Amino acid sequence: MEETPASRYLLHIINFVTLLAGMAATAMGIYALSVGRTVAGSLAPVGSPILAILLGLAIAVTSLLGMWAGAVHSRPALRTYFVVLVGLLIVQMVTATLVLARQADLDLAVNDAWETAYEHDYPKLERIERAYACCGFAGVHDRAVPRDCVDNDRFGFVVSCRDRLVEPMRGTMRAVGWAGVAVAGLLGLALILTLGVYGEVIMGGSGGDYGGRDV
C-alpha cells in the first residue's frame, strides 16, 4: 500500500484552518452588518461588511476546493485550485494592506462621518452619545447634539466621543488587518504545498480520477 506523502496531510490541515477562518470572516461580516445599523457602526470606516462576507465565503470555498483537489490527487483539480488560490492570495494581501494602511486616516474619516451625521441625522449622534456616554466629537462642545449636551440633564457627559470611538475602531482595524495577513500567510503556504503535491502527481505518473492522462 502506497504511503500518503506528508505534504498532502499538511495541505488538508491548512485548508481546514483557512476554512474556519473563512467561516469566521463571514460571521464577522454578518455581525458588522447588524452593528452598522445601530449605535456608531455607520461611523466606522473599516470597509464594507459585504466585502468581508464575500471574502470569507471565497476563502471557505477555496479551502473546500483545496481539500477536494488534495483528496482526488488529479492534475486538473490541483491546477484549478492553484489558479484560484493565486487570485485569492492577491486579493487577501491587498485587502489586509489597505485595512492596516487606513488606520492613519481613521481620525479624519470618523470626523467626516460625524460631520455628515451632524448635518443630516441628529438622532444618530444622540444615540451615539447616549451609548458611549460622551458629548460632541473632538470636544464636548464640538458639534454636540444637543448643543448643551454637557450641561443637559438628559446627557451631561464630560468626555468627547472621539476619545470613546476612534481608538477602539483603530484596534479593531489593526486586529482585522493582521488577521488578514495571517490568513494570507496560510494561503501562501498552501500555494507552496500545492506545487509540491502537483510535483508528486507528475513524478508518480498519476492523473488521479483521469487515469494518468494529463488533461
N, C-alpha and C positions, 0 to 999 in steps of 0.2 A: 504493500500500500504506500502510495507516494505521500511524503510528509508535506504539509502545507507550509510554505515559507512564512517567516515571522513578519515580513513586510505586509502580507495580506491581513494578518491579525491586527497589526498596528493601524492599517488603513481603516479597518472596521471600527476600532476603538475611537480613532479621531473623528470619523463620520458620526459615531454615536454622540460624542461630546458636542460636535457642531450642530447636530440635530437638536439637542437640548438647548443650545444657545439660540438657535433659530426660533424655537418654540417660546423661549423666554423673551426674545426681542418682539415677537408677535404679541405676546401677552402684555408687555410693557407699552406697546403702541396702542393697544385697545384701552389700557388703563389711562394712558395720556389723553386719549380722545374724550374719555369721561371727565377727567380733571380739567381739560381745556374748556369744558362747558360750565365750569364752576369757578368760583373764587378768582385766583390770579393766573390760572392756567393759560389764558389767552395772551398774557403779557410775556410769557416765556418764549424767547426766540431760539428754541433748541431744535428747530426743524419740524417738519410735518410728521405727526403720528402715523399718517397714512404711509409715508415713506418707510418708517420703522416697521410697520406691519408687512409691507411688500418685501422689504429686505429680509425680514425674519422668515417669511414664507419661502423666499428664494433660497436662503441658507438651508432651511429644513428640506425642501425638495431636492436640492443638490446633494445633501447628505444621504438621503434615501437613494438617489441615483448612484452615489458612490458605493453604498452598501451592496446594491444590486450588481454593479459593474465588478466589484471585487468578488462577489459570490459566483457569478457566471463565468468569470475569468476569460472573457472574449475580447478580442482586439477592438471590434466596433464599439462595444459598450464602454471600454476603457477610453477610447478616443473621444467618444461623445462626452463622457464625464470630464475628461481633461479640458476640452474646449469650454464647457460650461463653467468649470472651476476657474479657469483663467479669467473669464469675463467677470465672474462673481468676486474674485480676489481684487481685481482692479476697482470695481465699484465699492467694495468694502473699505479699501485703503483710502480712496478719495473721500468717502463719507466720514470716516474716522478723523482724517486730517482736517476736514472742514469744520467738524464739531469742535475739535481742540483749538483750531485757529480762531474760532468765533468767540472764545472766552474773552479776548481783549476788547471786543466790541460790545460786550454784554451790557455794560452800564448805559451806553448810548442807545442801544436797541430798546432796552426796557424804558428808558426815558422817553423815547419817541412813542412807544406804545402807550405810556401813561398820558402823554400829551394828546394823543388821538382820542383816548377814552375821556379825557377831561373836556374835550371839545364836543364829543358826540354821545357819551354814555356815562353820565354822572352816577347812576345806580351801581354800575360795575365797580367804580372806585370806592363807593360807600361799602360795598360788600367786601372788597379787599381790605379796607381799613379796619372793619369790624373783625374780619377773620384773622388778621395779623396784628391786631392791637397797635395800629400805627396811624399817623396823620401826615398828609402831604407826601411828596416824593423825596426831594433832596433835603428838605427840612419840613418841620411841622406846619409851616405856613406856605409851602411851595405847592401850588395847585391842589390845596386840600379841599375835600368835599365832606361836609360844608366848609365854607371859608373859615369859620371859627371852630374847626374840628378840635383843636387842642383845648379850647375852653368850653366846648359844648358838653352839656350834661350827658348826652347820649353817646358821646365819644370820649373826649378828654384824654387821649393818648399822647405821650410825650416823646415818642420815638418816631423817626421818619420811616416811611415804607421802603425806601431804598435799602436801609440797613437790614430790614426784615426779608427783603425779596432777593436782592442781587446775589449775595454770597451763597445762599442755598441753591439758587439756579446755577451758579458757576460750579458748585460742587457736583451737581447733577450732570452738567455738561462734561466735566472732567471725567467722571466715572463712566459715562456713556462712551466718550471718546477712547479712553484706554481699554475699555471692554471690547470696543470695535477693533482696536489694534491687536488685542489678544486673539480674537476670532480670526483676524486676517493672518496672524502667525500660524494658527492651526490649519487654515486653508492652504497656506504656503507649504507647510509640512505635508499635507495631503497631496499636494501637487507633486512634490518630490517622490513620495511613496508610490503614486500612480505611475510615474515614469519607471520606477523600479519594478512594479508588478507587470507593466507592459513589456519591459525587457525580459522578464521571466517567461511570459507567454511566448514571446518570439524565440527565445533560446530553447524553450521546451517544445517548440513546434506545435503548440496547442492553439486552436482557434476557438475554444470554449464551445458554445452552442452551435458553432458554424462548422464543426467537424474538421478544423485545421485549415479551412480556407480563409485567407486574409481578404475580407470583403469590406 
